[in-house]
Amino acid sequence: MKKIYGLLGRDIGYSFSRGYFSEKFKNEDLDCFYDNFDIKHIDSFTSIIETPQIAGLNVTIPYKEEVISYLDDLNPIAKEIGAVNVIKFENGRLIGYNSDYYGFTESLKPLLSPLIKKALILGTGGASKAIGYSLQQLGISYTFISRNPDFNELSYGDLDEDIIRSYKLIINCTPLGTHPNVDNYPDIPYEYITENHVLYDLIYNPEETVFLKKGREKGASIANGSQMLILQAEKAWEIWNS
């Protein structure tokens, strides 16, 4: 019987996951199918899980946090992060996992240097929570930057030369710059970026966002989200089949 996997999200026609897993299933001759479950509201999730043969889901924007209340249990790491991007169907129960943190951690490691002790996380959505958890595991302190800062967060207007100079790792977790709106970028003072900085963008389309381009022009090391996506996808496959 063909197993069905899929991606839960909103406006996800651009998605990496369907293409990646469809190619994987074809290359490895697996009797599986991957589909996009593009829903306007999380309430529709209940009808999706009634799909016959469904074996596992990935979760993307904007449901990584909202979906939690529909699950039967959370893996301890997903519970600590407070966001889910993998759902395992296990004996009629739905278990939430997070593989984003793994993909980010492993893709970031080659870029790290002893100079990187502090990071700025641009954005406060579900993906940013996994990034914060990952940095914590790596021993890198971090501060969230938000348009509407909460306690212990900074606004974009707070960013000055001293802050940019002391935070050598800057991670974009916002959708700014995603195709087709490729001219958009986070409003930070790029003039203070140096060759000792690392700019990491979770966006993978386009390959080089304006955020990364501005970093490269200042001599910084840059990385997009493509390697993170591949690593988190393979980790999701491991979770579904464990």
matplotlib code that plots the C-alpha trace (Angstrom):
import matplotlib.pyplot as plt

x = [0.0, 1.4, 2.4, 1.5, 3.7, 3.2, 3.8, 1.3, 1.4, -0.1, 0.7, 3.4, 3.4, 7.0, 7.9, 11.2, 9.9, 7.6, 10.3, 12.9, 10.9, 9.3, 12.9, 14.0, 11.1, 11.8, 15.6, 15.2, 12.3, 10.0, 6.3, 5.5, 3.9, 4.5, 1.8, 1.3, -1.5, -2.0, -4.6, -5.9, -6.6, -5.3, -8.8, -8.5, -5.8, -8.4, -9.6, -6.0, -5.1, -8.1, -6.4, -6.0, -2.4, -1.0, 2.3, 4.0, 3.9, 6.3, 5.0, 6.0, 4.9, 2.6, 1.6, 4.7, 3.3, -0.5, -0.4, 0.8, -2.6, -3.8, -1.1, -1.1, 2.4, 5.7, 9.2, 11.2, 13.2, 10.1, 8.6, 11.6, 11.7, 7.9, 7.6, 7.0, 8.1, 7.7, 4.6, 4.9, 1.9, 2.4, -0.2, -3.0, -1.3, 0.3, 3.7, 5.4, 9.2, 11.5, 14.2, 14.9, 17.3, 19.3, 19.5, 20.5, 23.1, 24.9, 24.8, 26.2, 29.0, 31.5, 31.0, 31.8, 35.0, 36.2, 35.1, 31.5, 30.1, 26.9, 24.1, 21.3, 18.1, 16.0, 12.4, 10.4, 8.3, 8.4, 11.6, 13.4, 12.6, 14.5, 17.4, 17.6, 17.6, 20.4, 22.5, 22.0, 23.3, 26.3, 27.1, 26.3, 24.2, 21.6, 19.1, 15.9, 15.2, 11.5, 9.4, 7.3, 9.9, 8.9, 10.8, 14.5, 14.1, 15.4, 13.8, 15.5, 15.8, 18.0, 20.7, 23.7, 27.4, 28.3, 25.6, 26.5, 30.2, 29.7, 27.3, 29.3, 26.5, 23.3, 20.5, 17.5, 14.4, 12.0, 10.5, 12.0, 13.6, 11.8, 10.9, 9.1, 9.8, 13.5, 14.2, 13.2, 15.6, 15.8, 16.5, 19.8, 22.9, 24.9, 27.7, 29.0, 29.3, 32.9, 34.9, 34.6, 30.8, 28.7, 25.3, 22.9, 19.6, 17.0, 15.6, 16.8, 14.9, 16.6, 20.0, 21.5, 19.1, 19.8, 20.6, 23.4, 24.6, 25.1, 27.0, 29.2, 30.0, 31.4, 33.5, 31.3, 30.9, 27.4, 25.1, 21.5, 19.0, 19.4, 21.8, 19.6, 16.6, 18.3, 19.5, 16.2, 14.4, 16.6, 16.2, 12.4, 12.6, 14.6, 12.0, 9.1, 10.8, 12.3]
y = [0.0, 3.4, 5.6, 9.3, 12.0, 15.7, 19.3, 21.3, 25.0, 28.1, 29.3, 26.6, 26.1, 27.1, 24.4, 22.6, 19.5, 18.1, 18.2, 16.8, 13.9, 13.1, 12.8, 10.7, 8.3, 7.9, 7.4, 4.9, 3.1, 3.7, 3.1, 6.5, 9.8, 13.4, 16.1, 19.7, 20.2, 23.9, 25.2, 28.7, 27.9, 25.3, 24.1, 22.2, 20.0, 17.6, 16.6, 16.1, 13.5, 11.5, 10.9, 7.1, 5.9, 9.1, 8.2, 11.5, 15.3, 18.2, 21.5, 25.0, 28.6, 29.6, 26.4, 25.2, 26.5, 26.4, 22.6, 21.6, 21.7, 19.1, 16.6, 13.8, 14.2, 16.0, 14.8, 16.4, 18.6, 19.8, 20.5, 22.6, 24.5, 25.1, 24.5, 21.4, 20.8, 17.0, 14.9, 11.2, 9.0, 6.2, 3.7, 6.1, 8.9, 12.1, 12.9, 16.2, 16.5, 19.3, 18.6, 22.3, 22.6, 19.6, 21.0, 24.4, 23.2, 20.9, 23.4, 26.2, 24.3, 24.7, 28.5, 28.9, 30.4, 31.2, 34.9, 33.9, 34.1, 36.0, 36.0, 38.1, 36.3, 38.4, 37.4, 35.6, 33.0, 29.2, 28.8, 31.3, 29.1, 26.2, 28.5, 29.7, 26.2, 25.2, 28.2, 27.4, 23.8, 25.3, 27.7, 30.8, 33.5, 35.2, 38.0, 38.2, 41.2, 42.0, 44.7, 44.5, 43.6, 41.7, 41.5, 40.7, 41.4, 44.4, 46.3, 47.0, 50.6, 49.5, 48.1, 50.3, 50.0, 48.5, 45.8, 44.8, 44.7, 42.5, 40.1, 38.3, 35.9, 37.3, 34.9, 36.0, 34.0, 36.4, 35.9, 39.2, 38.6, 35.4, 34.9, 36.7, 39.7, 39.4, 43.1, 43.0, 42.6, 43.1, 46.7, 46.4, 48.7, 46.6, 49.2, 47.7, 44.2, 43.0, 40.0, 38.4, 38.2, 35.3, 36.1, 33.1, 33.3, 30.6, 31.6, 29.3, 31.0, 33.1, 31.4, 34.8, 37.2, 40.9, 40.2, 37.8, 40.0, 42.9, 40.7, 39.3, 42.8, 43.5, 40.4, 38.3, 34.6, 33.8, 30.8, 30.3, 27.7, 25.0, 22.8, 23.2, 22.1, 18.9, 18.0, 18.6, 16.6, 13.6, 13.8, 13.9, 10.7, 9.1, 10.1, 8.8, 5.4, 4.9]
z = [0.0, -1.0, 1.9, 1.7, 3.2, 2.9, 3.9, 6.0, 5.4, 3.8, 0.3, -0.2, -3.9, -3.9, -1.4, -1.4, 0.3, -2.4, -5.0, -2.7, -1.4, -4.8, -6.2, -3.2, -3.6, -7.3, -6.9, -4.1, -5.7, -2.7, -2.9, -1.4, -2.5, -1.2, -1.5, -0.3, 2.2, 1.6, 4.1, 4.9, 8.5, 11.0, 11.6, 8.3, 9.9, 11.3, 7.8, 6.5, 9.2, 8.1, 4.7, 4.2, 4.1, 5.6, 7.3, 8.2, 7.7, 7.6, 8.9, 7.7, 8.0, 9.7, 11.6, 13.4, 16.8, 16.0, 15.2, 18.6, 20.3, 17.7, 18.6, 21.2, 22.4, 21.7, 21.5, 24.4, 22.1, 20.2, 23.6, 24.7, 21.4, 21.4, 17.6, 15.4, 11.8, 11.7, 12.7, 13.1, 12.9, 15.5, 16.4, 15.8, 17.7, 16.4, 17.8, 17.1, 16.5, 15.4, 12.8, 12.0, 14.9, 13.6, 10.0, 11.2, 13.7, 11.2, 8.4, 10.7, 12.3, 9.3, 9.4, 13.1, 14.5, 18.1, 17.4, 17.3, 20.8, 20.3, 17.6, 16.5, 15.4, 13.1, 13.6, 16.3, 14.4, 14.8, 12.9, 15.1, 18.2, 16.7, 15.9, 19.4, 20.8, 18.4, 19.4, 23.1, 22.4, 20.6, 23.6, 21.6, 23.3, 21.3, 21.1, 19.1, 16.9, 16.4, 14.8, 18.1, 20.7, 23.8, 27.1, 26.4, 22.7, 20.6, 17.9, 14.5, 15.6, 18.5, 16.3, 16.2, 15.5, 19.0, 18.7, 15.2, 16.0, 19.1, 17.5, 14.8, 13.7, 12.2, 11.2, 9.1, 10.2, 8.5, 5.1, 3.8, 0.4, -0.5, -4.1, -5.7, -3.4, -3.9, -3.4, 0.3, 3.1, 6.9, 7.9, 9.8, 9.6, 7.1, 7.1, 10.3, 9.0, 8.7, 7.4, 10.9, 10.6, 9.4, 7.8, 7.6, 5.8, 6.2, 2.8, -0.1, -3.0, -4.3, -3.7, -2.6, -1.0, -0.7, 3.0, 2.0, -0.9, 1.5, 3.8, 1.0, -0.1, 3.4, 3.3, 5.6, 5.3, 4.1, 3.8, 2.7, 3.9, 1.3, 3.3, 6.4, 4.4, 3.0, 6.5, 8.2, 5.5, 5.9, 9.7, 9.2, 7.0, 9.8, 12.4, 10.3, 9.8, 13.3]

ax = plt.figure().add_subplot(projection="3d")
ax.plot(x, y, z, "-o")
ax.set_aspect("equal")
plt.show()
